[in-house]
Amino acid sequence: MHDAVARAIAGAALGVALTCAAPAIEAQQINPAHYPKRPIHIVVPFPAGGPTDILSRIVGQEMTASWGQAVVIEDRPGADTAIGAEVVAKAEPDGYTLLAAMDSTMVLNPLLKKELPYDPVRDFEPISLGAKNISVLAVREDSSIGSVAELIEALKAKPGRLNFGAGTTNGRLAALMFEKLTGTSFAIILYKGSADTEQGLLTGSVDFAIDGVASSLPLIKAGKIRALAKLSDRPIPQLPDLPLLAEAAGVPALGDISTWIAFYAPAGTSGEIVGKLSHFIATIYADPAVAHRLEEAGIVAVSSTPAELHALVNSETERWGKLIHENGNLIFE
């Protein structure tokens, strides 16, 4: 009987010891000094092949080379990036599940949608800006349309009969603004991302489209599509003569309707891990070889501190909110 009591006491003591040890073991697993100790997953809320996917793969390759851990890119397209964002919002805040978000994820969706399965402020920790992608307006190379002026002429000659392709919320919003400012009308075909948008343009499902230069540039170089204008006054080194859309269309300035990409972790991720990730991105962007790879892909690499990214989201929310209000308080279902 004494042996049974002794075993019970020993068992209880062991249970208490294990319970007390659990937080210490958990803390060790996410200790920044030991991070990362297993594969990192970067969730991309678009199909493979678009600017966000391309950027995430380049960053992931550099992480693997530096840290010796595999980086898995998970493409989770749909619902204007909300599906991928929800996955990360619900993930463990341990630094092993990250989100490659876009401005549509953090700024436009909250402004344009009545309901979202995530909260951009409550559910995420900002890590770093990743890129500022410049959007371009393009047609197929075999199109009879050779300029923005000719596009407007064709749209007015065939009201509602031409199709426009958009794979981002920005593209959809830009189309509505372009339609209003030019007095034209056309059908807007929605896609899940850049790769699908470009495919729609190539197959003739759409007659013109707005997409990021990172996904458009290879097709422009291959002579498959023709860029008519850009939606930012920032330069595109590979397309130095490309005009600004507002100027080419002869309409008031549309503002910078290009996209940006940023990296986030789930809310509650330690500041040390967030800082380590942010510092890493800044470090690899300073490497001329990495900068060249990104530039060749048409990606303008830009890093930031978490605080700077948070400030960018605030300023972009204010800018876009004003623009949306001026254009009729749009709501996207």
CORHU-V495281 format. One record per helix or strand of 3 or more residues. SS is the DSSP state (helix for helix, strand for strand). FROM is the first residue (numbers start at 1). TO is the last residue. If there is no record, write none. Layout:
ss=SS from=FROM to=TO
ss=SS from=FROM to=TO
This chain:
ss=helix from=2 to=29
ss=helix from=32 to=34
ss=strand from=40 to=44
ss=helix from=51 to=67
ss=strand from=71 to=75
ss=helix from=79 to=89
ss=strand from=97 to=102
ss=helix from=103 to=112
ss=strand from=124 to=133
ss=strand from=135 to=140
ss=helix from=148 to=157
ss=strand from=163 to=166
ss=helix from=169 to=182
ss=strand from=187 to=190
ss=helix from=194 to=203
ss=strand from=208 to=212
ss=helix from=213 to=221
ss=strand from=225 to=230
ss=helix from=237 to=239
ss=helix from=245 to=249
ss=strand from=259 to=266
ss=helix from=271 to=285
ss=helix from=288 to=296
ss=helix from=306 to=326
